Amino acid sequence: MSAGPLAWAPYCGPGPGPEDWLTRWNLDPLLIGVLALGLALVLWRTSGRERLLGVGAIVTLAVIFVSPLCALSSALFAARTVHHVLLVAVAAPLIAWSFPSRRVGPLALATAAQAVVFWAWHAPAAYGGALSNDGVYWLMQLSLLGTATWFWAAVRRAPAPAAVAVLLIAMVAMGLLGALLTFTGQPVYAPHFLTTAAWGLSPLEDQQAAGLIMWAPAAAVYLAAALMVLGRWIGPDAGEGARVA
């Protein structure tokens, strides 16, 4: 635990303390421009429910990357976990449902890709690299969002039984990583060794809080989606629910 305060240069800036984090908005003009372009594309190419979902996706991405959550995720791994959960379990399905359904490739491959990418970026070395270099940071974000959107788009086209199965697999993959982080007896994310004390947490406590977020509420998103699909499959609208959408 010897990393100094200058050892990391996260995209969202140095980790803030409780006294100033609400003022730490990220006004990167390139990021704002990309989000504005995405919003324009949604408004141009979609209508009705799809437009609402697309706008919801852009708003979610703004919360993740523009709001003070961005800076807070430099200080707390638990906040970074919220950031990642919003990316893969909220923004990604909103994107997947905001455009017409298309064939996107094998469901099993999409499921495996999402899980592997999510786990890989939570390896300590990969995570440290993302908080040391803006290019690696955006590679992390885009690969997480891209594979998660692929997964949800594949779920959307899948027959209900297959969709339920892969959603439960995704739930287990998220929960297992959360359990691993919760019960690991030492902190493993060096970028947060010196940033949690201001929040009254040790690095290990911060890591355990992150694990609990993955283990319970994040995994529950996939369980809830599986139950919704199951309800359509066996409920009164079963004839219409042979596929998710």
Long-range contacts (C-beta under 8 A, 24 or more apart in sequence): 1-187, 1-190, 1-193, 1-203, 3-190, 3-191, 3-193, 3-194, 4-194, 5-194, 7-132, 7-190, 7-191, 8-128, 8-131, 8-132, 8-190, 8-191, 9-131, 9-132, 9-133, 10-73, 10-74, 10-131, 10-137, 10-191, 11-70, 11-131, 11-134, 11-137, 11-138, 12-70, 12-71, 12-73, 12-74, 13-71, 13-74, 14-74, 14-195, 15-71, 15-72, 15-74, 15-75, 15-76, 15-192, 15-195, 15-198, 16-68, 16-71, 16-72, 16-74, 16-75, 17-75, 17-198, 17-199, 18-198, 18-199, 21-68, 21-71, 21-72, 21-75, 22-68, 23-68, 24-68, 24-70, 24-71, 24-72, 25-66, 25-67, 25-68, 26-65, 26-66, 26-67, 26-70, 26-71, 27-66, 31-65, 31-66, 32-66, 35-61, 35-62, 35-65, 35-66, 42-98, 45-99, 46-98, 46-99, 50-97, 50-98, 50-99, 50-100, 51-98, 53-94, 53-97, 53-98, 54-94, 54-95, 54-98, 54-99, 56-94, 56-98, 57-91, 57-94, 57-95, 57-98, 60-86, 60-90, 60-91, 60-94, 61-87, 61-91, 64-91, 65-141, 74-131, 74-191, 74-195, 75-192, 75-195, 75-196, 75-198, 75-199, 76-192, 76-195, 76-196, 76-199, 76-201, 76-206, 76-209, 76-210, 77-189, 77-192, 77-196, 77-203, 77-206, 77-207, 77-210, 78-206, 78-207, 78-209, 78-210, 78-213, 80-210, 81-210, 81-213, 81-214, 81-218, 82-213, 84-118, 84-144, 85-213, 85-214, 85-217, 85-218, 85-221, 87-141, 87-144, 87-145, 87-148, 88-114, 88-118, 88-144, 88-145, 88-148, 89-148, 89-218, 89-221, 89-222, 90-221, 91-145, 92-145, 92-148, 92-149, 92-151, 92-152, 93-148, 93-149, 93-152, 93-225, 95-145, 95-149, 95-152, 96-149, 96-152, 96-153, 96-155, 96-156, 97-152, 97-156, 97-245, 101-153, 101-156, 101-157, 101-245, 102-153, 102-157, 103-157, 104-150, 104-153, 104-154, 104-157, 105-150, 105-154, 106-154, 107-154, 107-155, 107-157, 107-158, 107-162, 107-163, 107-166, 108-166, 110-147, 110-150, 110-151, 110-153, 110-154, 111-151, 111-154, 111-166, 111-169, 111-170, 113-147, 113-150, 113-151, 114-147, 114-148, 114-150, 114-151, 114-170, 115-169, 115-170, 115-173, 117-143, 117-144, 117-147, 118-144, 118-147, 118-148, 118-173, 118-174, 118-177, 119-173, 119-177, 122-177, 122-181, 124-188, 124-189, 124-190, 127-189, 127-191, 128-189, 128-190, 128-191, 131-191, 132-191, 155-225, 155-229, 155-244, 156-244, 156-245, 157-243, 157-244, 157-245, 158-243, 158-244, 159-242, 159-243, 160-229, 160-230, 160-232, 160-233, 160-241, 160-242, 160-243, 160-244, 161-233, 163-226, 163-229, 163-243, 163-244, 164-226, 164-229, 164-230, 164-233, 167-222, 167-223, 167-225, 167-226, 167-229, 168-222, 168-223, 168-226, 170-222, 171-219, 171-220, 171-222, 171-223, 171-226, 172-219, 174-214, 174-215, 174-218, 174-219, 174-222, 175-214, 175-215, 175-219, 177-211, 177-214, 178-210, 178-211, 178-212, 178-213, 178-214, 178-215, 178-216, 178-218, 178-219, 179-211, 179-215, 180-211, 181-207, 181-208, 181-210, 181-211, 181-214, 182-208, 182-211, 182-212, 182-215, 183-211, 184-211
